[in-house]
Amino acid sequence: MILVYCEHITNRHRYIFDFIFKDILGSDCILTENPDEFIASGLPKINYSITELSGSLRIKPNPLLSETGVRQQDVMLNLLNAKTIKQFNSLTIDQFPFDPFALSFYLITRYEEYLPFEPDEHGRFRAELSLAYRQNFLRVPLVDVLAHQLKKMLEDRYPGLKIPGQPFRFIPSFDIDIAFAHLGKGWARAGAAWAKLFLKADIKQIKERALTIAGKIADPYDNFDLHLELAKKYGHALLYFVLIGDFSQFDRNTSYKSFRFRDLIIKLSLSAEIGLHPSYRSHLRPEIYEKEKRRLGDLGKFEVSKNRFHFLRLKFPESYRLLISQGISDDYSLGYSTMNGFRASTCTPFLFYDLEKEEITNLRIHPFIFMDSAIIDHLKLNPQDAVTEIRELADQVKMLGGEAIGIWHNYSLSEKGQYKGWQEVMRNVIEQYQYQLQ
């Protein structure tokens, strides 16, 4: 139990202290505005105020947690640089060049994404704009690093205090953007696909498509049995996010009316958790989202409570408000499409804090740390280097505790063209962390 003194407690104080101590460190935390109660207590204590109070660790607060609304925070953040990050293990709390609680609040609430910015072609916040990228800590779960440094300082200050921390969890997840390369397309789309192949005179693909439809060979995107087999062998829970929207430029999955597609969803739901991968336009359109959520639930006969936005299209705070209104409890969209790392500077799931409403919500956000398409299409890594890349990120989470969530697409495991060798990458990584869920 940790006691924290604040001169005036706000929702921001409650939110970030709960996250640091309960969610990351697994310890109870009590806030008080009563200095006499604080001084008299025999608990391990942090004085988070401008007032001098003896017998406790003291952190001088930045005004951020006492404010409301959103504004530029240049003064606080200019104190942070790569050099100070490397020195964390040798610092004491009084030597911190910034307020770790205010900085953590800024990072996990995605404060900077409420400010005006230049979006990418899909309306998304770009990794290059983030404080973490600009100050070279995107690949570091900085909030968890700070929390564990506070843990060490408190345990050193109060002999006998043992703060447990949280276990490490490696969680493979899959986005089903296109369930099958050739099957379940329907007459119109199948006809268009045939015409395109004949116009290109692509004999190899024509033969593959014909043999697949005739049942002579497996569809190249149908590698779901492999996922399930590896998960069972190495003890992992799987997550699938299913695109089930109407066909459009950016939504090209197998039709939800296909019996083959329906059977796949039911099969996967028996061994894994299924979430919604809502269509491209749905992240700000509740009427579309509601239709697709109901469609997936009816198809699989299960309650839909998990979400990952297609193309990672996400706007703060509107997209998360939409999820809350639709009864979603957990979102897995927070990360970048072009870079790996820690978008919210944490590897610990956290509750969404609505900065405009100054409200702690019940929607839990699970950031991911890598995605196959970022590695293949943007970083241009070969399979061997990809394994190294994933391990460098996951091993940080393993050391600190938390969730190491990765995103795969079944099409990237087809072993065709640029995807040759990527099944072995997945095997290697899933095997590497096989004992972490036991």
Secondary structure, DSSP 8 states (H G I E B T S, - for coil): -EEEE-SS--HHHHHHHIIIIIIIT---EEEE--HHHHHH--S-EEE-SSS--SSSEE----GGGG--S----HHHHTT--HHHHHTGGG--GGG-SS-HHHHHHHHHTTGGGGS-----TTS---GGGSHHHHTT-TTS-HHHHHHHHHHHHHHHHSTT-------EEEEEEEEES-S-SSSS-HHHHHHHHHHHHHHHT-HHHHHHHHHHHTTSS--TT--HHHHHHHHHHHT---EEEE--S--BTTB----TT-HHHHHHHHHHHTTSEEEE---TTGGG-HHHHHHHHHHHHHHHTS---EE--GGG---TTHHHHHHHHTT--EE---S-SS--S-TTS-SS-EEEEETTTTEEEEEEE----EEHHIIIIIS---HHHHHHHHHHHHHHHHHH-EEEEEEEEGGGGS--GGGTTHHHHHHHHHHHTTTTT-
